[in-house]
């Protein structure tokens, strides 16, 4: 399972498609989430360890850095969550999940529904 901040970082990275930690931090700031660069770098490293993001090294001023991109495993993870909600909670769980998704801003809701295969 992913924590709230891990989810925020993953959503921000998905919007960017590919970015270093600083780019993800800026995207989070634009979304209203203020966190330190080191926090974002740590979360991206953890997401990499969990298999949710891929990374590559890139030369930059002063050395090297990682550039991250979402891994395709996220789609499978989200679909497994949906199946789990249905199995554990039945129709009531699906209704609740749908209500929670509807609370997202329209672009986030559309992207999540697409990734879940719901439209």
N, CA, C and O atoms as a GROMACS GRO file, in nm:
protein
  476
    1UNK      N    1   0.083  -0.117   0.000
    1UNK     CA    2   0.000   0.000   0.000
    1UNK      C    3   0.089   0.124   0.000
    1UNK      O    4   0.199   0.124   0.055
    2UNK      N    5   0.040   0.229  -0.061
    2UNK     CA    6   0.114   0.354  -0.067
    2UNK      C    7   0.058   0.454   0.033
    2UNK      O    8  -0.063   0.459   0.056
    3UNK      N    9   0.148   0.533   0.092
    3UNK     CA   10   0.105   0.639   0.181
    3UNK      C   11   0.053   0.758   0.102
    3UNK      O   12   0.065   0.763  -0.020
    4UNK      N   13  -0.005   0.853   0.174
    4UNK     CA   14  -0.065   0.970   0.109
    4UNK      C   15   0.038   1.052   0.031
    4UNK      O   16   0.013   1.092  -0.083
    5UNK      N   17   0.154   1.076   0.091
    5UNK     CA   18   0.255   1.155   0.022
    5UNK      C   19   0.316   1.078  -0.095
    5UNK      O   20   0.346   1.136  -0.198
    6UNK      N   21   0.333   0.948  -0.079
    6UNK     CA   22   0.381   0.865  -0.191
    6UNK      C   23   0.284   0.874  -0.308
    6UNK      O   24   0.325   0.883  -0.424
    7UNK      N   25   0.156   0.870  -0.278
    7UNK     CA   26   0.055   0.881  -0.383
    7UNK      C   27   0.061   1.017  -0.450
    7UNK      O   28   0.053   1.026  -0.573
    8UNK      N   29   0.077   1.123  -0.371
    8UNK     CA   30   0.089   1.259  -0.428
    8UNK      C   31   0.210   1.268  -0.521
    8UNK      O   32   0.200   1.324  -0.630
    9UNK      N   33   0.322   1.213  -0.477
    9UNK     CA   34   0.444   1.216  -0.559
    9UNK      C   35   0.422   1.138  -0.688
    9UNK      O   36   0.463   1.184  -0.795
   10UNK      N   37   0.360   1.024  -0.679
   10UNK     CA   38   0.336   0.942  -0.797
   10UNK      C   39   0.242   1.013  -0.895
   10UNK      O   40   0.263   1.008  -1.016
   11UNK      N   41   0.138   1.079  -0.844
   11UNK     CA   42   0.046   1.154  -0.930
   11UNK      C   43   0.118   1.271  -0.998
   11UNK      O   44   0.098   1.296  -1.117
   12UNK      N   45   0.201   1.341  -0.923
   12UNK     CA   46   0.277   1.452  -0.981
   12UNK      C   47   0.372   1.402  -1.089
   12UNK      O   48   0.382   1.464  -1.196
   13UNK      N   49   0.440   1.292  -1.063
   13UNK     CA   50   0.532   1.236  -1.162
   13UNK      C   51   0.455   1.191  -1.287
   13UNK      O   52   0.503   1.209  -1.398
   14UNK      N   53   0.338   1.134  -1.268
   14UNK     CA   54   0.257   1.088  -1.381
   14UNK      C   55   0.221   1.206  -1.471
   14UNK      O   56   0.221   1.193  -1.594
   15UNK      N   57   0.191   1.321  -1.412
   15UNK     CA   58   0.160   1.441  -1.490
   15UNK      C   59   0.281   1.485  -1.573
   15UNK      O   60   0.266   1.533  -1.685
   16UNK      N   61   0.401   1.468  -1.517
   16UNK     CA   62   0.523   1.512  -1.584
   16UNK      C   63   0.574   1.409  -1.684
   16UNK      O   64   0.648   1.444  -1.776
   17UNK      N   65   0.538   1.285  -1.666
   17UNK     CA   66   0.585   1.172  -1.745
   17UNK      C   67   0.725   1.129  -1.706
   17UNK      O   68   0.750   1.010  -1.684
   18UNK      N   69   0.817   1.223  -1.696
   18UNK     CA   70   0.955   1.192  -1.657
   18UNK      C   71   1.016   1.319  -1.599
   18UNK      O   72   1.002   1.427  -1.656
   19UNK      N   73   1.085   1.305  -1.485
   19UNK     CA   74   1.144   1.423  -1.421
   19UNK      C   75   1.241   1.383  -1.312
   19UNK      O   76   1.229   1.275  -1.254
   20UNK      N   77   1.338   1.471  -1.283
   20UNK     CA   78   1.422   1.451  -1.164
   20UNK      C   79   1.344   1.494  -1.040
   20UNK      O   80   1.235   1.550  -1.051
   21UNK      N   81   1.398   1.467  -0.923
   21UNK     CA   82   1.330   1.498  -0.797
   21UNK      C   83   1.291   1.646  -0.788
   21UNK      O   84   1.183   1.679  -0.739
   22UNK      N   85   1.378   1.736  -0.834
   22UNK     CA   86   1.346   1.879  -0.828
   22UNK      C   87   1.222   1.913  -0.911
   22UNK      O   88   1.139   1.994  -0.870
   23UNK      N   89   1.211   1.851  -1.026
   23UNK     CA   90   1.093   1.873  -1.110
   23UNK      C   91   0.967   1.823  -1.044
   23UNK      O   92   0.862   1.886  -1.053
   24UNK      N   93   0.976   1.709  -0.979
   24UNK     CA   94   0.860   1.653  -0.908
   24UNK      C   95   0.823   1.745  -0.792
   24UNK      O   96   0.705   1.768  -0.766
   25UNK      N   97   0.923   1.797  -0.721
   25UNK     CA   98   0.896   1.889  -0.610
   25UNK      C   99   0.823   2.013  -0.660
   25UNK      O  100   0.728   2.058  -0.596
   26UNK      N  101   0.867   2.069  -0.773
   26UNK     CA  102   0.799   2.186  -0.829
   26UNK      C  103   0.655   2.154  -0.867
   26UNK      O  104   0.565   2.235  -0.845
   27UNK      N  105   0.633   2.036  -0.925
   27UNK     CA  106   0.497   1.994  -0.962
   27UNK      C  107   0.409   1.979  -0.838
   27UNK      O  108   0.292   2.018  -0.840
   28UNK      N  109   0.466   1.925  -0.732
   28UNK     CA  110   0.391   1.914  -0.606
   28UNK      C  111   0.353   2.051  -0.553
   28UNK      O  112   0.241   2.072  -0.505
   29UNK      N  113   0.446   2.145  -0.562
   29UNK     CA  114   0.420   2.281  -0.516
   29UNK      C  115   0.305   2.344  -0.594
   29UNK      O  116   0.219   2.411  -0.537
   30UNK      N  117   0.305   2.323  -0.726
   30UNK     CA  118   0.197   2.376  -0.810
   30UNK      C  119   0.063   2.315  -0.770
   30UNK      O  120  -0.042   2.378  -0.788
   31UNK      N  121   0.065   2.193  -0.718
   31UNK     CA  122  -0.057   2.124  -0.674
   31UNK      C  123  -0.094   2.163  -0.531
   31UNK      O  124  -0.196   2.116  -0.478
   32UNK      N  125  -0.014   2.248  -0.467
   32UNK     CA  126  -0.044   2.292  -0.332
   32UNK      C  127   0.022   2.211  -0.221
   32UNK      O  128  -0.009   2.231  -0.104
   33UNK      N  129   0.113   2.121  -0.257
   33UNK     CA  130   0.183   2.040  -0.157
   33UNK      C  131   0.326   2.088  -0.146
   33UNK      O  132   0.404   2.076  -0.240
   34UNK      N  133   0.361   2.142  -0.030
   34UNK     CA  134   0.496   2.193  -0.008
   34UNK      C  135   0.574   2.093   0.076
   34UNK      O  136   0.540   2.065   0.190
   35UNK      N  137   0.680   2.039   0.017
   35UNK     CA  138   0.769   1.946   0.087
   35UNK      C  139   0.912   1.976   0.047
   35UNK      O  140   0.937   2.036  -0.057
   36UNK      N  141   1.004   1.934   0.130
   36UNK     CA  142   1.146   1.957   0.104
   36UNK      C  143   1.194   1.868  -0.011
   36UNK      O  144   1.139   1.761  -0.035
   37UNK      N  145   1.295   1.916  -0.080
   37UNK     CA  146   1.355   1.838  -0.189
   37UNK      C  147   1.400   1.701  -0.139
   37UNK      O  148   1.379   1.600  -0.207
   38UNK      N  149   1.462   1.698  -0.021
   38UNK     CA  150   1.513   1.570   0.031
   38UNK      C  151   1.399   1.471   0.057
   38UNK      O  152   1.417   1.350   0.042
   39UNK      N  153   1.284   1.523   0.098
   39UNK     CA  154   1.168   1.437   0.120
   39UNK      C  155   1.122   1.375  -0.012
   39UNK      O  156   1.093   1.256  -0.018
   40UNK      N  157   1.115   1.457  -0.116
   40UNK     CA  158   1.074   1.408  -0.248
   40UNK      C  159   1.174   1.304  -0.299
   40UNK      O  160   1.134   1.199  -0.350
   41UNK      N  161   1.303   1.333  -0.285
   41UNK     CA  162   1.406   1.239  -0.330
   41UNK      C  163   1.395   1.106  -0.256
   41UNK      O  164   1.409   0.999  -0.316
   42UNK      N  165   1.370   1.112  -0.125
   42UNK     CA  166   1.355   0.990  -0.046
   42UNK      C  167   1.232   0.911  -0.090
   42UNK      O  168   1.239   0.789  -0.105
   43UNK      N  169   1.122   0.979  -0.111
   43UNK     CA  170   0.999   0.911  -0.154
   43UNK      C  171   1.017   0.848  -0.291
   43UNK      O  172   0.972   0.736  -0.314
   44UNK      N  173   1.081   0.919  -0.383
   44UNK     CA  174   1.106   0.862  -0.516
   44UNK      C  175   1.193   0.738  -0.506
   44UNK      O  176   1.171   0.640  -0.577
   45UNK      N  177   1.292   0.742  -0.419
   45UNK     CA  178   1.378   0.626  -0.398
   45UNK      C  179   1.298   0.507  -0.343
   45UNK      O  180   1.318   0.393  -0.386
   46UNK      N  181   1.208   0.534  -0.250
   46UNK     CA  182   1.123   0.428  -0.196
   46UNK      C  183   1.028   0.373  -0.301
   46UNK      O  184   1.006   0.252  -0.308
   47UNK      N  185   0.971   0.462  -0.382
   47UNK     CA  186   0.882   0.417  -0.491
   47UNK      C  187   0.958   0.332  -0.592
   47UNK      O  188   0.904   0.238  -0.649
   48UNK      N  189   1.085   0.367  -0.612
   48UNK     CA  190   1.169   0.286  -0.701
   48UNK      C  191   1.190   0.147  -0.640
   48UNK      O  192   1.179   0.045  -0.710
   49UNK      N  193   1.219   0.142  -0.511
   49UNK     CA  194   1.239   0.014  -0.443
   49UNK      C  195   1.114  -0.073  -0.446
   49UNK      O  196   1.122  -0.196  -0.453
   50UNK      N  197   0.997  -0.010  -0.442
   50UNK     CA  198   0.870  -0.081  -0.444
   50UNK      C  199   0.827  -0.119  -0.586
   50UNK      O  200   0.731  -0.194  -0.605
   51UNK      N  201   0.900  -0.066  -0.687
   51UNK     CA  202   0.868  -0.100  -0.825
   51UNK      C  203   0.765  -0.010  -0.891
   51UNK      O  204   0.715  -0.043  -0.998
   52UNK      N  205   0.731   0.103  -0.828
   52UNK     CA  206   0.630   0.192  -0.884
   52UNK      C  207   0.687   0.294  -0.981
   52UNK      O  208   0.612   0.352  -1.060
   53UNK      N  209   0.818   0.318  -0.976
   53UNK     CA  210   0.882   0.410  -1.071
   53UNK      C  211   1.009   0.345  -1.125
   53UNK      O  212   1.067   0.257  -1.062
   54UNK      N  213   1.048   0.390  -1.240
   54UNK     CA  214   1.176   0.352  -1.301
   54UNK      C  215   1.266   0.474  -1.293
   54UNK      O  216   1.217   0.586  -1.276
   55UNK      N  217   1.395   0.453  -1.305
   55UNK     CA  218   1.486   0.568  -1.304
   55UNK      C  219   1.606   0.540  -1.392
   55UNK      O  220   1.641   0.425  -1.420
   56UNK      N  221   1.666   0.649  -1.436
   56UNK     CA  222   1.790   0.641  -1.514
   56UNK      C  223   1.881   0.753  -1.466
   56UNK      O  224   1.835   0.856  -1.416
   57UNK      N  225   2.011   0.731  -1.483
   57UNK     CA  226   2.107   0.836  -1.445
   57UNK      C  227   2.125   0.932  -1.560
   57UNK      O  228   2.117   0.895  -1.677
   58UNK      N  229   2.149   1.056  -1.523
   58UNK     CA  230   2.167   1.161  -1.622
   58UNK      C  231   2.274   1.257  -1.570
   58UNK      O  232   2.275   1.294  -1.453
   59UNK      N  233   2.362   1.296  -1.659
   59UNK     CA  234   2.464   1.394  -1.621
   59UNK      C  235   2.396   1.530  -1.603
   59UNK      O  236   2.306   1.566  -1.678
   60UNK      N  237   2.440   1.602  -1.501
   60UNK     CA  238   2.388   1.737  -1.478
   60UNK      C  239   2.502   1.822  -1.422
   60UNK      O  240   2.611   1.773  -1.394
   61UNK      N  241   2.474   1.948  -1.407
   61UNK     CA  242   2.575   2.039  -1.353
   61UNK      C  243   2.614   1.991  -1.213
   61UNK      O  244   2.530   1.982  -1.124
   62UNK      N  245   2.740   1.961  -1.195
   62UNK     CA  246   2.788   1.918  -1.065
   62UNK      C  247   2.788   1.768  -1.044
   62UNK      O  248   2.821   1.722  -0.935
   63UNK      N  249   2.752   1.690  -1.145
   63UNK     CA  250   2.756   1.546  -1.128
   63UNK      C  251   2.649   1.472  -1.203
   63UNK      O  252   2.628   1.494  -1.323
   64UNK      N  253   2.581   1.384  -1.132
   64UNK     CA  254   2.474   1.303  -1.191
   64UNK      C  255   2.349   1.312  -1.105
   64UNK      O  256   2.355   1.347  -0.987
   65UNK      N  257   2.237   1.280  -1.166
   65UNK     CA  258   2.111   1.273  -1.092
   65UNK      C  259   2.025   1.164  -1.154
   65UNK      O  260   2.050   1.117  -1.265
   66UNK      N  261   1.924   1.124  -1.081
   66UNK     CA  262   1.828   1.028  -1.133
   66UNK      C  263   1.711   1.104  -1.196
   66UNK      O  264   1.667   1.208  -1.147
   67UNK      N  265   1.664   1.049  -1.305
   67UNK     CA  266   1.542   1.098  -1.369
   67UNK      C  267   1.441   0.984  -1.358
   67UNK      O  268   1.470   0.871  -1.397
   68UNK      N  269   1.325   1.014  -1.303
   68UNK     CA  270   1.224   0.913  -1.272
   68UNK      C  271   1.109   0.917  -1.372
   68UNK      O  272   1.080   1.021  -1.431
   69UNK      N  273   1.044   0.802  -1.390
   69UNK     CA  274   0.922   0.791  -1.469
   69UNK      C  275   0.834   0.683  -1.405
   69UNK      O  276   0.885   0.589  -1.345
   70UNK      N  277   0.703   0.697  -1.418
   70UNK     CA  278   0.614   0.596  -1.360
   70UNK      C  279   0.635   0.459  -1.426
   70UNK      O  280   0.660   0.451  -1.546
   71UNK      N  281   0.625   0.355  -1.349
   71UNK     CA  282   0.633   0.219  -1.402
   71UNK      C  283   0.493   0.173  -1.439
   71UNK      O  284   0.394   0.220  -1.383
   72UNK      N  285   0.484   0.083  -1.532
   72UNK     CA  286   0.355   0.032  -1.577
   72UNK      C  287   0.285  -0.049  -1.469
   72UNK      O  288   0.165  -0.076  -1.481
   73UNK      N  289   0.355  -0.087  -1.366
   73UNK     CA  290   0.298  -0.168  -1.259
   73UNK      C  291   0.184  -0.095  -1.187
   73UNK      O  292   0.099  -0.158  -1.126
   74UNK      N  293   0.182   0.038  -1.195
   74UNK     CA  294   0.079   0.114  -1.126
   74UNK      C  295  -0.060   0.073  -1.174
   74UNK      O  296  -0.152   0.059  -1.094
   75UNK      N  297  -0.076   0.054  -1.304
   75UNK     CA  298  -0.206   0.014  -1.358
   75UNK      C  299  -0.251  -0.119  -1.297
   75UNK      O  300  -0.367  -0.134  -1.257
   76UNK      N  301  -0.159  -0.215  -1.289
   76UNK     CA  302  -0.192  -0.344  -1.231
   76UNK      C  303  -0.227  -0.328  -1.083
   76UNK      O  304  -0.320  -0.392  -1.034
   77UNK      N  305  -0.153  -0.244  -1.014
   77UNK     CA  306  -0.177  -0.220  -0.871
   77UNK      C  307  -0.317  -0.162  -0.850
   77UNK      O  308  -0.391  -0.207  -0.763
   78UNK      N  309  -0.352  -0.062  -0.930
   78UNK     CA  310  -0.482   0.001  -0.916
   78UNK      C  311  -0.595  -0.097  -0.946
   78UNK      O  312  -0.697  -0.098  -0.877
   79UNK      N  313  -0.578  -0.179  -1.046
   79UNK     CA  314  -0.681  -0.278  -1.079
   79UNK      C  315  -0.694  -0.382  -0.968
   79UNK      O  316  -0.804  -0.428  -0.939
   80UNK      N  317  -0.583  -0.418  -0.905
   80UNK     CA  318  -0.589  -0.512  -0.792
   80UNK      C  319  -0.662  -0.450  -0.673
   80UNK      O  320  -0.736  -0.519  -0.603
   81UNK      N  321  -0.642  -0.321  -0.652
   81UNK     CA  322  -0.715  -0.252  -0.545
   81UNK      C  323  -0.865  -0.257  -0.574
   81UNK      O  324  -0.944  -0.285  -0.484
   82UNK      N  325  -0.903  -0.230  -0.696
   82UNK     CA  326  -1.044  -0.232  -0.733
   82UNK      C  327  -1.104  -0.371  -0.710
   82UNK      O  328  -1.213  -0.383  -0.655
   83UNK      N  329  -1.034  -0.475  -0.752
   83UNK     CA  330  -1.081  -0.612  -0.731
   83UNK      C  331  -1.092  -0.642  -0.581
   83UNK      O  332  -1.185  -0.710  -0.537
   84UNK      N  333  -0.995  -0.593  -0.503
   84UNK     CA  334  -0.997  -0.614  -0.359
   84UNK      C  335  -1.115  -0.546  -0.293
   84UNK      O  336  -1.178  -0.602  -0.203
   85UNK      N  337  -1.147  -0.424  -0.338
   85UNK     CA  338  -1.262  -0.352  -0.283
   85UNK      C  339  -1.390  -0.430  -0.311
   85UNK      O  340  -1.474  -0.446  -0.223
   86UNK      N  341  -1.404  -0.479  -0.434
   86UNK     CA  342  -1.522  -0.555  -0.471
   86UNK      C  343  -1.530  -0.683  -0.388
   86UNK      O  344  -1.637  -0.717  -0.336
   87UNK      N  345  -1.419  -0.754  -0.374
   87UNK     CA  346  -1.418  -0.881  -0.300
   87UNK      C  347  -1.447  -0.861  -0.151
   87UNK      O  348  -1.520  -0.939  -0.091
   88UNK      N  349  -1.390  -0.756  -0.092
   88UNK     CA  350  -1.404  -0.737   0.052
   88UNK      C  351  -1.534  -0.669   0.092
   88UNK      O  352  -1.594  -0.704   0.194
   89UNK      N  353  -1.579  -0.572   0.012
   89UNK     CA  354  -1.691  -0.489   0.055
   89UNK      C  355  -1.814  -0.497  -0.034
   89UNK      O  356  -1.918  -0.441   0.000
   90UNK      N  357  -1.803  -0.566  -0.146
   90UNK     CA  358  -1.918  -0.580  -0.235
   90UNK      C  359  -1.964  -0.448  -0.293
   90UNK      O  360  -1.884  -0.355  -0.305
   91UNK      N  361  -2.089  -0.439  -0.330
   91UNK     CA  362  -2.141  -0.318  -0.395
   91UNK      C  363  -2.125  -0.191  -0.311
   91UNK      O  364  -2.100  -0.083  -0.366
   92UNK      N  365  -2.138  -0.202  -0.180
   92UNK     CA  366  -2.125  -0.082  -0.094
   92UNK      C  367  -1.984  -0.024  -0.104
   92UNK      O  368  -1.967   0.098  -0.104
   93UNK      N  369  -1.884  -0.110  -0.112
   93UNK     CA  370  -1.746  -0.064  -0.126
   93UNK      C  371  -1.724   0.007  -0.257
   93UNK      O  372  -1.652   0.107  -0.263
   94UNK      N  373  -1.783  -0.044  -0.362
   94UNK     CA  374  -1.770   0.018  -0.494
   94UNK      C  375  -1.835   0.156  -0.495
   94UNK      O  376  -1.782   0.250  -0.552
   95UNK      N  377  -1.952   0.166  -0.431
   95UNK     CA  378  -2.021   0.295  -0.422
   95UNK      C  379  -1.934   0.395  -0.346
   95UNK      O  380  -1.919   0.509  -0.389
   96UNK      N  381  -1.876   0.353  -0.234
   96UNK     CA  382  -1.790   0.442  -0.155
   96UNK      C  383  -1.666   0.484  -0.235
   96UNK      O  384  -1.629   0.601  -0.236
   97UNK      N  385  -1.603   0.389  -0.302
   97UNK     CA  386  -1.486   0.421  -0.384
   97UNK      C  387  -1.523   0.523  -0.491
   97UNK      O  388  -1.449   0.618  -0.516
   98UNK      N  389  -1.637   0.503  -0.555
   98UNK     CA  390  -1.682   0.596  -0.658
   98UNK      C  391  -1.704   0.736  -0.601
   98UNK      O  392  -1.670   0.835  -0.665
   99UNK      N  393  -1.761   0.743  -0.480
   99UNK     CA  394  -1.782   0.873  -0.414
   99UNK      C  395  -1.648   0.941  -0.386
   99UNK      O  396  -1.636   1.062  -0.404
  100UNK      N  397  -1.549   0.864  -0.341
  100UNK     CA  398  -1.417   0.922  -0.311
  100UNK      C  399  -1.348   0.970  -0.439
  100UNK      O  400  -1.285   1.076  -0.439
  101UNK      N  401  -1.361   0.895  -0.545
  101UNK     CA  402  -1.302   0.935  -0.673
  101UNK      C  403  -1.366   1.064  -0.721
  101UNK      O  404  -1.298   1.150  -0.776
  102UNK      N  405  -1.496   1.077  -0.702
  102UNK     CA  406  -1.568   1.196  -0.746
  102UNK      C  407  -1.522   1.322  -0.673
  102UNK      O  408  -1.547   1.433  -0.721
  103UNK      N  409  -1.457   1.309  -0.558
  103UNK     CA  410  -1.408   1.424  -0.483
  103UNK      C  411  -1.279   1.482  -0.542
  103UNK      O  412  -1.240   1.594  -0.507
  104UNK      N  413  -1.213   1.408  -0.631
  104UNK     CA  414  -1.090   1.456  -0.694
  104UNK      C  415  -1.123   1.570  -0.790
  104UNK      O  416  -1.238   1.586  -0.831
  105UNK      N  417  -1.020   1.648  -0.825
  105UNK     CA  418  -1.046   1.750  -0.927
  105UNK      C  419  -1.071   1.677  -1.059
  105UNK      O  420  -1.026   1.564  -1.075
  106UNK      N  421  -1.142   1.740  -1.152
  106UNK     CA  422  -1.187   1.670  -1.274
  106UNK      C  423  -1.076   1.602  -1.354
  106UNK      O  424  -1.096   1.491  -1.404
  107UNK      N  425  -0.960   1.664  -1.367
  107UNK     CA  426  -0.854   1.601  -1.446
  107UNK      C  427  -0.796   1.479  -1.375
  107UNK      O  428  -0.765   1.378  -1.439
  108UNK      N  429  -0.782   1.486  -1.242
  108UNK     CA  430  -0.733   1.371  -1.165
  108UNK      C  431  -0.835   1.257  -1.170
  108UNK      O  432  -0.798   1.140  -1.184
  109UNK      N  433  -0.963   1.293  -1.158
  109UNK     CA  434  -1.068   1.190  -1.162
  109UNK      C  435  -1.068   1.119  -1.297
  109UNK      O  436  -1.077   0.996  -1.304
  110UNK      N  437  -1.060   1.196  -1.404
  110UNK     CA  438  -1.061   1.136  -1.538
  110UNK      C  439  -0.940   1.044  -1.557
  110UNK      O  440  -0.954   0.934  -1.610
  111UNK      N  441  -0.822   1.090  -1.515
  111UNK     CA  442  -0.701   1.009  -1.530
  111UNK      C  443  -0.710   0.880  -1.447
  111UNK      O  444  -0.671   0.774  -1.496
  112UNK      N  445  -0.760   0.888  -1.325
  112UNK     CA  446  -0.772   0.771  -1.240
  112UNK      C  447  -0.874   0.673  -1.297
  112UNK      O  448  -0.849   0.552  -1.300
  113UNK      N  449  -0.987   0.724  -1.340
  113UNK     CA  450  -1.090   0.637  -1.399
  113UNK      C  451  -1.034   0.565  -1.523
  113UNK      O  452  -1.062   0.447  -1.545
  114UNK      N  453  -0.957   0.637  -1.603
  114UNK     CA  454  -0.896   0.576  -1.724
  114UNK      C  455  -0.801   0.465  -1.682
  114UNK      O  456  -0.803   0.357  -1.741
  115UNK      N  457  -0.717   0.491  -1.582
  115UNK     CA  458  -0.619   0.391  -1.537
  115UNK      C  459  -0.686   0.270  -1.474
  115UNK      O  460  -0.634   0.159  -1.479
  116UNK      N  461  -0.803   0.293  -1.413
  116UNK     CA  462  -0.876   0.181  -1.353
  116UNK      C  463  -0.960   0.106  -1.455
  116UNK      O  464  -1.019   0.002  -1.424
  117UNK      N  465  -0.965   0.160  -1.578
  117UNK     CA  466  -1.047   0.096  -1.681
  117UNK      C  467  -1.195   0.126  -1.662
  117UNK      O  468  -1.280   0.047  -1.704
  118UNK      N  469  -1.226   0.238  -1.599
  118UNK     CA  470  -1.366   0.274  -1.572
  118UNK      C  471  -1.418   0.381  -1.667
  118UNK      O  472  -1.528   0.434  -1.646
  119UNK      N  473  -1.345   0.413  -1.767
  119UNK     CA  474  -1.397   0.515  -1.860
  119UNK      C  475  -1.294   0.606  -1.899
  119UNK      O  476  -1.319   0.699  -1.976
   0.00000   0.00000   0.00000
